[in-house]
C-alpha cells in the first residue's frame, strides 16, 4: 500500500479537537492507502499521547508518531499579532527539515472535521514546480486594509494574489529543499515579527510566490459559510475565475456540496461553545470518536479559558479607550 504522510501541530489545549479531527479523517479515508500521521508538538504529556494514539489505533491502515519540536526557536514572545494563534503555527515552515524521508506531505489544522476522503489531494500537481498548495479565499479578504499600514504596495499585492489557507496544505518538501526555501521562510518569519498578521500565511505568500498552487475550494470550507446568503457575498476580486458573479455563486455552492474539510476558525470553537455554526456536526464526530466523556470533563477548563480571554479583552479595550481618550 502506498503511504500518505500527514502532519499536525498543536498544543495541549487542542488534544480533544485533534482526536475528533483524526477520527473523522480516518473514518472517511480510502482503504487503498496507508496513512502515516505525525504530531509536531512541544508540550503534550504522556496522557495526551496515549489518548491520541488510542484514537488512531482503531484504524488498521493508519499509524501515528510524535515529534517534539522544542529545539526550534520560534521567537513567539516577540510576535506582535498573536491573535488566537499558538506558536505551533511556526512549524508549518519547517516541514522540509522535519521530514527528510518524504518528497511531499500534507498538513492540516485540528479545529476541523473531515466529511470526505482526502487522498486525492496528496497527488495534485505531480509535474509542476510549487512549494505549497492550499485553497485560496473564495471571499474578499477583509484583512488587506490592515496590511497597508505595515507592508509595501508590492507586498500587499503579493499577499492579495497568493494568499492560501494554511489550515490544509500540500507541501512540496523536495522542491523546498532543492531551493533552500526553508531558511528563507524562517528568516522572513523572524525578521517580520513586528508586522506579520497571518504569520505563516504571510511568509508563504511573500517568499514562495509565484510557485504556489490553489487547491479546489472543497478542501477548506468554513463552518459559517453554510449560513451565508449568496446574494450579499463579496467574492475575492483578485481571483479572475470569480469575476463573473454567477460563476462565483456556482463555485461557492459547489464548494459547499463537495466539502472535504469543515473548518471552525476564530476563537469560539465547537468544543468550547455550543453556539458556533455546525456545532451538531462536530458533536456527532466527537461521539463517534469516543471522546464525549473527555469533552464533558474538559468543559470547566474551557470555561476558565473563556473567562480569562474575555477579562483580558475587556482590559485591553479599556486601555485602548483610555489611550485614545
Secondary structure, DSSP 8 states (H G I E B T S, - for coil): -EEEEEEEE--GGGHHHHHHHHHHHHHHS-TTEEEEEEEEESS--HHHHHHHHHHHTT-TTEEEEEEE-TTS---GGG-S--TT--GGGGGGG-HHHHTTT-S-EEEE-SSEEE-S--HHHHTSSTTS--SEEE---SB--TTHHHHTTTS-HHHHHHHHHH---TTEEEE-HHHHHHTTHHHHHHHHHHHTTTT-SSHHHHHHHHHHTTSEEE--GGGSEEGGGGG--TTT--B-TT-GGGSSHHHHHHHHHHHHHT-SEEE--SS--TTT-TTSTTHHHHHHHHHHTT-HHHHHHTHHHHHHHHHHHHHHHHHHHHHHHHHH-
